[in-house]
Amino acid sequence: MSNPIGILTVHGMGKQDSSYADEFENNIRTYLDESLQDKIFFEKSIWSGILDTKEKKFKSSISDFDLAYGWLRDFVLFYLGDVVAYQKSSGVNGEIYRGIHETIMSSLTNLISKVGDDGSILFVGHSLGSVIISDFVWDLQHKDKSGLHSKVVGAVTMGSPLAVYSLAYDAPKSMHIKNSLAPRSGVPHWLNIYSITDILAYPVGSTYINPTIDIEDRQMAAGNILKRWNPLSHSEYFGSKNVAINLAEHLTFMLDQ
């Protein structure tokens, strides 16, 4: 594949700013061969602002109550609250669901303008972001008539709880990814990266069985010596050099097809 690849990153739970994937992008470029640098483009999607105002308003509404463990309550509100709000509004008619997906569509449009008509798209989602891109790619395939789904050639999920979400479905839906990379090429359409110490992350290959796409679960350490051995590893994928090395290799294989 000599045509460009655009990498669209989607963050997970909690407050985020525009720099959340900067280290991720820099590390990948560090480990990618110089001859391939002009073949990859990045775009970050930042959706946390959609829920931030609602969560702050809720926090203000209970400010007169003397509640213990304020810092832990903030975690529940600003992190787990994202999961509850997104899932509760799940579906094209949900205000939050629709707003988040419109944000991602805007980012995707920007990225397509960078890679051009012949370029392809690789989604990278962390944590709740992996759930969001799964829904987004599914909706592209089944509800969007623009044909944009044909540009999606792969997905990378990191620290993903998607396997747990499968409990809500008798037959879990899988991301429908363009079958342009044959399994025999050695490049999975869906690469799922997880740390064994990350209690929110699970393998997905045995849950999301789809004969049209090749899924690979890849275990690796994420984070520095203080975090890689415990559940704090969940927040470390975007900054992990192990992840960057693996993805640089993954992109090299894709570009060589």
BELPE-V208754 format. One record per residue. N is the residue number from 1. RES is the residue in one letter. SS is DSSP state (alpha for helix, beta for strand, coil for the rest). PHI is phi in whole degrees, -180 to 180 (NA if undefined). BURIAL is b if it has 24 or more other ideal C-beta (glycine too) atoms within 12 Angstrom, else e. Layout:
BEGIN
N&RES&SS&PHI&BURIAL, N&RES&SS&PHI&BURIAL
END
This chain:
BEGIN
1&M&coil&NA&b, 2&S&coil&-89&e, 3&N&coil&-77&e, 4&P&coil&-64&b, 5&I&beta&-122&b, 6&G&beta&-100&b, 7&I&beta&-109&b, 8&L&beta&-105&b, 9&T&beta&-97&b, 10&V&beta&-129&b, 11&H&coil&-77&b, 12&G&coil&-102&b, 13&M&coil&-66&b, 14&G&coil&92&b, 15&K&coil&-69&b, 16&Q&coil&-137&b, 17&D&coil&-124&e, 18&S&coil&-69&e, 19&S&coil&-99&e, 20&Y&coil&-60&b, 21&A&coil&-114&b, 22&D&alpha&-61&e, 23&E&alpha&-64&e, 24&F&alpha&-59&b, 25&E&alpha&-64&b, 26&N&alpha&-63&e, 27&N&alpha&-65&b, 28&I&alpha&-63&b, 29&R&alpha&-65&b, 30&T&alpha&-62&e, 31&Y&alpha&-96&b, 32&L&coil&-95&b, 33&D&coil&-58&e, 34&E&alpha&-57&e, 35&S&alpha&-69&e, 36&L&alpha&-106&b, 37&Q&alpha&-59&e, 38&D&alpha&-83&e, 39&K&alpha&-100&b, 40&I&beta&-121&b, 41&F&beta&-134&b, 42&F&beta&-119&b, 43&E&beta&-148&b, 44&K&beta&-101&b, 45&S&beta&-105&b, 46&I&coil&-124&b, 47&W&coil&-109&b, 48&S&coil&-61&b, 49&G&alpha&-63&e, 50&I&alpha&-64&b, 51&L&alpha&-99&b, 52&D&alpha&-58&b, 53&T&alpha&-63&e, 54&K&alpha&-63&b, 55&E&alpha&-69&b, 56&K&alpha&-66&e, 57&K&alpha&-64&e, 58&F&alpha&-64&e, 59&K&alpha&-61&e, 60&S&alpha&-64&e, 61&S&alpha&-69&e, 62&I&coil&-112&e, 63&S&coil&-65&e, 64&D&coil&-82&e, 65&F&coil&-93&e, 66&D&coil&-89&e, 67&L&coil&-106&e, 68&A&coil&-78&e, 69&Y&coil&56&e, 70&G&alpha&-57&e, 71&W&alpha&-66&e, 72&L&alpha&-74&e, 73&R&alpha&-66&e, 74&D&alpha&-62&e, 75&F&alpha&-62&e, 76&V&alpha&-61&e, 77&L&alpha&-69&b, 78&F&alpha&-86&b, 79&Y&alpha&-110&b, 80&L&alpha&-66&b, 81&G&alpha&-61&b, 82&D&alpha&-60&b, 83&V&alpha&-64&b, 84&V&alpha&-62&e, 85&A&alpha&-65&b, 86&Y&alpha&-66&b, 87&Q&alpha&-69&b, 88&K&alpha&-65&e, 89&S&coil&-95&b, 90&S&coil&-57&b, 91&G&coil&122&e, 92&V&coil&-64&e, 93&N&coil&-92&e, 94&G&coil&-79&e, 95&E&alpha&-61&e, 96&I&alpha&-70&b, 97&Y&alpha&-54&b, 98&R&alpha&-64&e, 99&G&alpha&-64&b, 100&I&alpha&-65&b, 101&H&alpha&-69&b, 102&E&alpha&-67&e, 103&T&alpha&-63&b, 104&I&alpha&-67&b, 105&M&alpha&-62&b, 106&S&alpha&-63&e, 107&S&alpha&-65&b, 108&L&alpha&-63&b, 109&T&alpha&-61&e, 110&N&alpha&-62&e, 111&L&alpha&-68&b, 112&I&alpha&-62&b, 113&S&alpha&-67&e, 114&K&alpha&-80&b, 115&V&alpha&-85&b, 116&G&coil&83&e, 117&D&coil&-63&e, 118&D&coil&-92&e, 119&G&coil&-80&b, 120&S&beta&-123&b, 121&I&beta&-120&b, 122&L&beta&-118&b, 123&F&beta&-87&b, 124&V&beta&-128&b, 125&G&beta&-125&b, 126&H&beta&-110&b, 127&S&coil&56&b, 128&L&alpha&-59&b, 129&G&alpha&-60&b, 130&S&alpha&-70&b, 131&V&alpha&-67&b, 132&I&alpha&-64&b, 133&I&alpha&-70&b, 134&S&alpha&-62&b, 135&D&alpha&-64&b, 136&F&alpha&-65&b, 137&V&alpha&-66&b, 138&W&alpha&-62&b, 139&D&alpha&-64&b, 140&L&alpha&-58&b, 141&Q&alpha&-70&b, 142&H&alpha&-102&e, 143&K&coil&-126&e, 144&D&coil&-90&e, 145&K&coil&-101&e, 146&S&coil&-79&e, 147&G&coil&86&e, 148&L&alpha&-63&b, 149&H&alpha&-61&b, 150&S&alpha&-70&e, 151&K&alpha&-88&b, 152&V&beta&-84&b, 153&V&beta&-110&b, 154&G&beta&-179&b, 155&A&beta&-144&b, 156&V&beta&-123&b, 157&T&beta&-112&b, 158&M&beta&-132&b, 159&G&coil&56&b, 160&S&coil&-92&b, 161&P&coil&-95&b, 162&L&alpha&-55&b, 163&A&alpha&-63&b, 164&V&alpha&-69&e, 165&Y&alpha&-62&b, 166&S&alpha&-65&b, 167&L&alpha&-63&e, 168&A&alpha&-83&e, 169&Y&coil&-130&e, 170&D&coil&-69&e, 171&A&coil&-129&e, 172&P&coil&-55&e, 173&K&coil&-80&b, 174&S&coil&-113&b, 175&M&coil&-57&b, 176&H&coil&-93&b, 177&I&coil&-111&b, 178&K&coil&-49&b, 179&N&coil&-87&e, 180&S&coil&-95&b, 181&L&coil&-109&b, 182&A&coil&-67&e, 183&P&alpha&-54&e, 184&R&alpha&-66&e, 185&S&alpha&-73&e, 186&G&coil&84&e, 187&V&coil&-115&b, 188&P&coil&-68&b, 189&H&coil&-67&b, 190&W&beta&-126&b, 191&L&beta&-104&b, 192&N&beta&-109&b, 193&I&beta&-103&b, 194&Y&beta&-145&b, 195&S&coil&-103&b, 196&I&coil&-69&e, 197&T&coil&-96&b, 198&D&coil&-89&b, 199&I&coil&-75&e, 200&L&coil&-96&b, 201&A&coil&-109&b, 202&Y&coil&-141&b, 203&P&coil&-63&b, 204&V&coil&-119&b, 205&G&coil&-60&b, 206&S&coil&-84&e, 207&T&coil&-100&b, 208&Y&coil&-100&b, 209&I&coil&-88&e, 210&N&coil&-143&b, 211&P&coil&-66&e, 212&T&coil&-89&e, 213&I&coil&-131&b, 214&D&coil&-102&b, 215&I&beta&-109&b, 216&E&beta&-125&b, 217&D&beta&-93&b, 218&R&beta&-127&b, 219&Q&beta&-88&b, 220&M&coil&-158&b, 221&A&coil&-74&b, 222&A&coil&-134&b, 223&G&coil&106&b, 224&N&coil&-81&e, 225&I&coil&-63&e, 226&L&coil&-82&e, 227&K&coil&-119&e, 228&R&coil&-67&b, 229&W&coil&-96&e, 230&N&coil&-142&e, 231&P&alpha&-60&e, 232&L&alpha&-64&e, 233&S&alpha&-60&b, 234&H&alpha&-58&b, 235&S&alpha&-92&b, 236&E&coil&-106&b, 237&Y&coil&-65&b, 238&F&coil&-63&b, 239&G&coil&-100&b, 240&S&coil&-81&b, 241&K&alpha&-71&b, 242&N&alpha&-59&b, 243&V&alpha&-64&b, 244&A&alpha&-62&b, 245&I&alpha&-63&e, 246&N&alpha&-64&b, 247&L&alpha&-74&b, 248&A&alpha&-63&b, 249&E&alpha&-66&b, 250&H&alpha&-60&b, 251&L&alpha&-67&b, 252&T&alpha&-61&b, 253&F&alpha&-62&b, 254&M&alpha&-63&b, 255&L&alpha&-72&b, 256&D&alpha&-84&e, 257&Q&coil&-70&e
END
